[in-house]
Amino acid sequence: MKLTFVLSAGVACVLVACGMPASAASSTKPPKGFERTVVLWPNGAPGAVGRDDADTPKMYLYPAPGAGAHPAVIVLPGGGYRTLSTEKEGGEEARWLNARGVTAFVLQYRLGPKYRFPTPMLDGARAMRYVRSHAAELNVSANKIGLWGFSAGGHLAAYLATMHDGGNATANDPVEKASDRPDFAILSYARLTLDPAIPRKTSLEALIGAHPADGLVEAVSLERHVTKDTSPCFLFSTTEDQTVNSMNSTTFYDALKRAGVPAELHIFEHGRHGSGMAQGVGGPPELAIYPVLIENWMQMHGWMPGNESAKASR
C-alpha cells in the first residue's frame, strides 16, 4: 500500500516521540564548501516542535560550474536516523559530483527520536519537490534529478524511489505542485528492509520506535513496495558489513528486477559499514573503484555529462 498521505505538506499531525523535549536533538554540523543554504519551509516545517536548527530541514547547495541546465543529485547522509554524517556522506560526494558537471545538494532532514516516521520522508519529498519546482533558477534539468543515500539516508532515498506522487495540482504552495519522484537513486550500503530472515543489529528504532505496529514495519520494508514505477537504482554494499547486511541490497535488487525496473548491483567482499566514497587510506583497495562504477552508470543513462559515444550506441 502506498502511504502517499504522509508526504503531503498539509498533513495535520506528524508523529513525534512522546515527551521528547525540543532540546533533545543537537544541531548538525554543515558540510564543507557549499555555496548557500536552502531552507525547505521558510515559514516553519509542518509538524515542527521548535525553530532550532534541528527543527529546520534544509539543503546545502553545490552548483555545478558552467552555463546551461545540469543534472542534479540530492545527497542524503546516513546516521541511523539519529545523526547525520554530512561531510563524509554528503559534502565529499557533492564536490565529486560538481567536478563531473552535476549540481548537488546535501539534505539535512529531521531526526529521531525527536522526529519519527514519517517526518524524514516528508523532508525528503519536499527536497525533491523544491529542486524540481525551482529547476530553472537553479540551472537544473527538471527531469534529471536523483538521490544518493547512505545507510539510513539510503533507506530514505529508497522510500522516495518507491513511494511518490505527481504533486498536488491544487496546492497554494507552488513547490507542492511538483512531483517528488526521483529520476534515479543511488543506494550505498542502505538499510532497506526489516525482513526477519535478514540478520540485523538494529530495527530502525529512531525512525519507528522500539515496539512498532506491524503496519509500520510493513511501511518501511521497502522491497514490499517496489513497482514498475520505482526509480532506476544503483546499489552498492559489502559482504563484510556487519551493521547493514548486504542482503538488504540483494533483496531490494530482486524486487526491482521482478518489476522490470532498471537496476545495477555491486556487492564487494571486503569493506566496513560507512565507507563513504571509499577513497580513504587503510580501506580495502578494491572498493576505490566504486565511484567510477557510479560515474559509468550515470553517464550511461544521461544523468552525468560525458561518455556521449557510449550513450549514442545504445
C-alpha positions as CSV (number, residue, x, y, z in Angstrom):
1,M,0.0,0.0,0.0
2,K,1.4,3.4,-1.0
3,L,1.3,5.7,2.0
4,T,1.0,8.9,0.0
5,F,-0.8,10.8,2.7
6,V,2.3,11.0,4.8
7,L,4.2,13.0,2.2
8,S,1.8,15.9,2.0
9,A,2.9,19.2,3.5
10,G,-0.7,19.6,4.6
11,V,-0.6,16.6,6.9
12,A,-2.4,17.6,10.1
13,C,-0.2,15.7,12.6
14,V,3.4,14.4,12.3
15,L,4.4,11.6,14.6
16,V,6.8,12.9,17.3
17,A,8.3,10.9,20.1
18,C,6.1,11.3,23.1
19,G,7.6,13.5,25.8
20,M,10.8,14.3,23.8
21,P,11.9,17.8,24.7
22,A,12.8,20.2,22.0
23,S,16.4,20.3,23.3
24,A,16.9,16.6,22.9
25,A,18.2,16.8,19.3
26,S,21.5,18.6,18.7
27,S,22.5,20.7,15.7
28,T,24.1,19.0,12.8
29,K,27.4,20.3,11.6
30,P,27.2,21.5,7.9
31,P,29.4,20.0,5.2
32,K,32.3,21.9,3.8
33,G,32.4,24.0,0.7
34,F,28.7,24.7,0.0
35,E,27.6,27.9,-1.7
36,R,24.5,28.6,0.3
37,T,21.7,27.1,2.4
38,V,18.2,26.5,1.2
39,V,15.5,26.2,3.9
40,L,12.8,23.9,2.7
41,W,9.9,25.7,4.6
42,P,10.9,29.3,5.3
43,N,7.8,29.8,7.5
44,G,8.4,26.7,9.5
45,A,8.2,23.0,8.6
46,P,5.0,21.1,9.1
47,G,4.9,19.3,12.4
48,A,8.0,21.1,13.8
49,V,8.0,21.4,17.6
50,G,10.6,24.2,17.7
51,R,12.5,26.6,15.5
52,D,16.0,25.4,16.3
53,D,18.5,24.1,13.7
54,A,17.3,20.5,14.3
55,D,13.7,21.6,13.6
56,T,14.6,23.2,10.3
57,P,15.1,20.9,7.3
58,K,17.4,22.4,4.8
59,M,19.7,21.8,1.9
60,Y,23.3,22.8,1.3
61,L,23.8,23.8,-2.4
62,Y,26.8,22.9,-4.5
63,P,26.0,24.4,-8.0
64,A,27.8,22.8,-11.0
65,P,30.1,25.2,-12.9
66,G,29.2,26.3,-16.4
67,A,26.2,27.6,-18.2
68,G,23.0,25.6,-19.0
69,A,20.9,23.2,-17.1
70,H,22.8,20.5,-15.2
71,P,21.7,17.1,-13.8
72,A,21.2,17.3,-10.0
73,V,21.6,14.9,-7.1
74,I,20.3,15.4,-3.6
75,V,22.7,13.6,-1.2
76,L,21.1,12.0,1.9
77,P,23.7,11.4,4.7
78,G,23.4,8.4,7.0
79,G,23.4,8.2,10.7
80,G,20.7,5.7,11.7
81,Y,18.0,8.5,11.7
82,R,19.7,9.8,14.9
83,T,22.7,11.8,13.5
84,L,23.9,12.9,10.0
85,S,27.3,12.3,8.5
86,T,27.0,15.4,6.5
87,E,30.7,15.6,5.4
88,K,31.7,12.0,4.8
89,E,28.3,11.1,3.3
90,G,27.4,14.5,1.9
91,G,30.0,17.1,1.2
92,E,32.6,14.8,-0.2
93,E,30.0,13.4,-2.7
94,A,28.7,16.8,-3.6
95,R,32.1,18.1,-4.5
96,W,32.8,14.9,-6.5
97,L,29.5,15.4,-8.4
98,N,30.3,19.1,-9.1
99,A,33.7,18.1,-10.6
100,R,31.7,16.0,-13.1
101,G,29.1,18.6,-14.1
102,V,26.3,17.7,-11.7
103,T,24.7,20.2,-9.3
104,A,24.4,18.7,-5.8
105,F,22.5,19.3,-2.6
106,V,23.2,17.8,0.8
107,L,19.9,17.4,2.8
108,Q,19.7,18.0,6.5
109,Y,16.5,16.1,7.4
110,R,14.8,15.9,10.8
111,L,15.9,13.1,13.1
112,G,14.7,10.7,15.8
113,P,13.9,10.2,18.5
114,K,12.6,13.7,18.4
115,Y,11.0,13.2,15.0
116,R,9.9,9.8,13.8
117,F,8.2,8.4,10.8
118,P,7.0,9.9,8.5
119,T,8.8,13.2,9.2
120,P,12.2,12.4,7.5
121,M,10.2,11.2,4.5
122,L,8.2,14.4,4.4
123,D,11.5,16.4,4.4
124,G,13.0,14.2,1.6
125,A,9.8,14.6,-0.5
126,R,9.9,18.4,0.0
127,A,13.6,18.5,-1.1
128,M,12.7,16.7,-4.4
129,R,9.7,19.0,-5.0
130,Y,11.8,22.1,-4.2
131,V,14.6,21.3,-6.6
132,R,12.2,20.3,-9.4
133,S,9.9,23.4,-8.9
134,H,13.0,25.7,-8.8
135,A,14.8,23.9,-11.6
136,A,15.1,27.0,-13.9
137,E,16.6,29.3,-11.3
138,L,18.9,26.6,-10.0
139,N,20.1,25.8,-13.6
140,V,18.9,22.2,-13.1
141,S,17.3,19.8,-15.6
142,A,13.9,19.1,-14.1
143,N,13.9,15.5,-15.5
144,K,17.4,14.6,-14.3
145,I,17.1,14.9,-10.5
146,G,18.3,11.9,-8.5
147,L,19.1,10.9,-4.9
148,W,22.2,9.4,-3.4
149,G,21.6,7.9,0.1
150,F,23.9,6.2,2.6
151,S,22.8,3.7,5.2
152,A,19.7,5.3,6.8
153,G,19.9,8.0,4.1
154,G,19.8,5.2,1.6
155,H,16.6,4.0,3.3
156,L,15.1,7.4,2.9
157,A,16.2,7.6,-0.8
158,A,14.7,4.1,-1.5
159,Y,11.5,5.2,0.3
160,L,11.1,8.1,-2.1
161,A,12.1,6.0,-5.1
162,T,9.3,3.5,-4.3
163,M,6.6,5.8,-2.8
164,H,6.0,9.1,-4.5
165,D,3.3,11.1,-6.3
166,G,2.9,13.6,-9.1
167,G,2.3,16.6,-6.9
168,N,-0.8,18.4,-5.8
169,A,-2.1,20.5,-8.7
170,T,-4.5,22.5,-6.4
171,A,-1.9,23.4,-3.8
172,N,-1.4,27.0,-2.9
173,D,2.3,26.4,-2.5
174,P,3.9,26.0,-5.9
175,V,6.5,23.7,-4.5
176,E,3.8,21.2,-3.6
177,K,2.6,21.1,-7.2
178,A,5.8,19.4,-8.3
179,S,6.4,15.6,-8.3
180,D,8.6,14.1,-5.6
181,R,9.6,11.1,-7.7
182,P,13.4,10.9,-8.1
183,D,14.6,10.2,-11.7
184,F,17.1,7.8,-10.2
185,A,18.5,6.7,-6.8
186,I,22.0,5.6,-5.7
187,L,21.8,3.4,-2.6
188,S,25.1,3.0,-0.7
189,Y,25.1,0.3,2.0
190,A,21.4,1.2,2.5
191,R,19.1,-0.2,5.1
192,L,16.1,-1.3,3.0
193,T,14.1,-3.9,4.9
194,L,13.0,-5.3,8.3
195,D,12.5,-8.8,6.9
196,P,13.1,-11.0,10.0
197,A,15.0,-13.5,7.8
198,I,17.8,-11.0,7.2
199,P,20.2,-10.6,10.2
200,R,20.3,-7.1,11.7
201,K,21.7,-5.3,14.8
202,T,19.0,-2.6,14.9
203,S,15.4,-2.2,13.7
204,L,15.3,1.5,12.7
205,E,14.2,2.3,16.3
206,A,15.0,6.0,15.9
207,L,12.5,6.1,13.0
208,I,9.7,3.8,14.1
209,G,10.3,3.3,17.8
210,A,11.2,0.2,19.8
211,H,7.8,-1.5,19.5
212,P,6.3,-0.5,16.1
213,A,3.0,-1.8,14.9
214,D,3.0,-4.3,12.1
215,G,1.7,-1.8,9.7
216,L,4.7,0.5,10.4
217,V,7.2,-2.3,9.8
218,E,5.4,-3.0,6.5
219,A,5.7,0.7,5.6
220,V,9.5,0.8,6.0
221,S,10.3,-2.6,4.4
222,L,10.8,-1.1,1.0
223,E,11.2,-4.2,-1.1
224,R,7.5,-4.8,-0.5
225,H,6.6,-1.5,-2.3
226,V,8.6,-1.8,-5.5
227,T,6.5,-1.4,-8.6
228,K,7.3,-0.7,-12.3
229,D,7.2,3.0,-11.4
230,T,10.0,2.7,-8.9
231,S,13.0,4.8,-9.9
232,P,16.0,3.2,-11.5
233,C,18.6,2.3,-8.8
234,F,22.3,1.7,-8.3
235,L,23.0,-0.4,-5.3
236,F,26.4,-0.9,-3.5
237,S,27.2,-2.9,-0.4
238,T,29.8,-5.3,1.0
239,T,29.7,-8.8,2.4
240,E,31.8,-7.7,5.4
241,D,29.3,-5.1,6.5
242,Q,28.2,-6.1,10.0
243,T,25.9,-3.1,10.5
244,V,23.6,-3.4,7.4
245,N,23.7,-6.9,5.9
246,S,24.2,-6.9,2.2
247,M,21.1,-9.0,1.8
248,N,19.2,-5.6,2.2
249,S,20.6,-4.7,-1.2
250,T,20.2,-8.1,-2.9
251,T,16.6,-8.4,-1.7
252,F,15.7,-4.9,-3.0
253,Y,17.5,-5.6,-6.3
254,D,15.5,-8.8,-6.7
255,A,12.3,-6.8,-6.2
256,L,13.5,-4.3,-8.8
257,K,14.3,-7.0,-11.3
258,R,10.9,-8.7,-10.9
259,A,9.2,-5.3,-11.5
260,G,11.3,-4.6,-14.6
261,V,13.0,-1.5,-13.1
262,P,16.5,-0.7,-14.4
263,A,19.0,-1.5,-11.7
264,E,22.7,-2.2,-11.1
265,L,24.1,-4.1,-8.1
266,H,27.6,-4.3,-6.8
267,I,28.5,-6.4,-3.7
268,F,32.2,-6.2,-2.7
269,E,33.6,-8.9,-0.4
270,H,35.5,-6.6,1.9
271,G,34.7,-3.1,3.4
272,R,33.1,-2.0,6.6
273,H,29.9,-0.1,7.0
274,G,30.2,3.7,6.5
275,S,32.9,3.7,3.8
276,G,31.6,6.9,2.2
277,M,33.4,7.3,-1.1
278,A,35.8,4.5,-0.2
279,Q,38.9,6.6,-1.0
280,G,40.4,6.8,2.4
281,V,43.8,5.3,3.5
282,G,43.5,1.9,5.1
283,G,40.3,0.7,3.4
284,P,40.2,-2.3,1.0
285,P,41.8,-1.1,-2.3
286,E,39.2,-2.9,-4.4
287,L,36.5,-0.5,-3.0
288,A,38.2,2.5,-4.6
289,I,36.6,1.6,-8.0
290,Y,33.1,2.2,-6.6
291,P,32.7,5.9,-7.5
292,V,33.8,5.0,-11.1
293,L,31.0,2.5,-11.3
294,I,28.5,5.2,-10.3
295,E,30.0,7.6,-12.8
296,N,29.7,5.0,-15.6
297,W,26.1,4.2,-14.6
298,M,25.1,7.9,-14.5
299,Q,26.7,8.6,-17.8
300,M,25.2,5.6,-19.4
301,H,21.7,6.9,-18.6
302,G,22.5,10.6,-19.4
303,W,22.4,11.8,-15.7
304,M,26.0,12.9,-15.9
305,P,27.8,14.7,-18.7
306,G,30.3,12.7,-20.7
307,N,30.6,9.3,-22.5
308,E,28.4,10.6,-25.3
309,S,29.5,8.0,-27.8
310,A,28.6,5.1,-25.4
311,K,25.1,6.6,-24.9
312,A,24.6,7.1,-28.6
313,S,25.4,3.5,-29.3
314,R,22.6,2.2,-27.0
